[in-house]
Amino acid sequence: MLVITTNTVEGKKVVKYHGLVSGEAILGANIFKDFFAGIRDIVGGRSAAYETELRKAKEIAINEMVASASSQGANAVIGVDLDYETIAGGGGNMLMVSASGTAVTVEG
């Protein structure tokens, strides 16, 4: 399925709008990852643990959105927007990613 951030598909015509579709993912980063990510943030560098969790959450959210679009008979999702949030929880931070867009059928 075509998943794009633009509202049009170059060279193709949208023949049917199915409506808004979305997917969400909330993943917890365990306490050891939180601890080592905190140390890495203090001394500089990138936090591989958080980057990995964010990628997983993004994939889950997009896959849920695509599944919703597919169940409506769409062959594309346009105008996709990804939002990232952190949620403070009891054992550390949780990562939330939400994906939303418009499910459409494009010709061609």
Secondary structure, DSSP 4 states (H G I P E B T S, - for coil): -EE-SSSS-TT--EEEEEEEEEEEEEEEPPHHHHHHHHHHHHH-S--HHHHHHHHHHHHHHHHHHHHHHHHTT-SEEEEEEEEEEEEEETTEEEEEEEEEEEEEEE--
